């Protein structure tokens, strides 16, 4: 299960240190989010070294604004508190490729 982060403080705490984090910026009203969201969750067992989190842009707009999220779904891939990659849209192949790349970082 992905952790839902409801505040910027929760988000900042989650990405501390050298954590590898995959973030799904989503919204309840977003059709493509409903398609890709379950696929994001299904990938969790394949990447035990990556934290999977979700941010609802309507409930946690401060985090969405800080990370310049303007379209949903947007996925951000973070290592050492730095965004290393981004995916905008509901591409399962694109999601897997970026997770593989994040996972490969030493």
N, C-alpha and C positions, 0 to 999 in steps of 0.2 A: 504494500500500500504506500502511496506517495503521501508525504506530510504536507498538509495545507498550511501555508504561512499567511497569517492574517495581518501582520504589521511589518513595517520596515525594520523594526528592532529584531523581530523574529528572523527575518530574512538575513540581516547582517550577522546575527549569531550563527545561523546555519552555514554561512560560507566562510567562517573564520578558519585560520590555519591553512593547511594545504589540502583542504577538502576538494573533492571532485563532485560537482553538483550539476544535475540536469534540471532545468526549471521549465515548467509548462505554464506560460501565461495564458489564461483562459477566461471565458465568460459564460455564464449560464445560458445566455441567449444566442451563443455562437454555434451555428450548425456544423461547420468543419471541426470545431473543438469536440463536439459530441462524437464525431467519427474517430478522431485520432486519440482522444483521451484514454479510452480503454486499451488501445494498442501501446500507448506510453506505459501504462500500468503493467501490461503483459510482459514488457521488456525488463522489468525490475530484476527477476531472478537471473537474467543473463549477465548482469553487471553489478556484482556484489560490492565493488569498491566505489560505486557512484551513489550519491544520495539523490533520490528522485523527489522533487517537491513541486507543488502546484501553487500558483498565485492567481486568485480571482481578481481581475483588474478592476471590477466594480467595488469589491470589498477591501482591496488593498491598492488603491490608486497611487499612493505615495511611492510604493516600490515600482509599480509600472512606469510612473513618470521618471523616476531616477534612472531606470534602465531603458528609457526611450521606446517603450512599447506602444505602438499605435495601431497595430493590426493583430487579430487573433485568428488562429493560435500563433503565438511566437514562442520559440524555445530558445533559451540561453544556456550555454554550456560554460561552466565556471571552474577554474582551477586556481588555487592560491589567490582567491578573491578577485580574479581578473576574468572577464568574459573572453573565452578563447574562440568561440564560434557562436553562430546564430542560425536559426532556421525559421523562416516565416512561411506558414502554410501547413497543410495537413499531409505531408509526404512521409509515408512510413519508411521508404528506402532512404530518404534524406535524414530522417531521425536515426535510423540504425547506423548510417555512415558516420554521423557526428558523434554518436555514443561510442562507436568503435575508436574513433580518433581520441576522444576524451579518455577512454579507458587505457589507451596505449601510452599516454603521457606518464613519464616516470615520476 
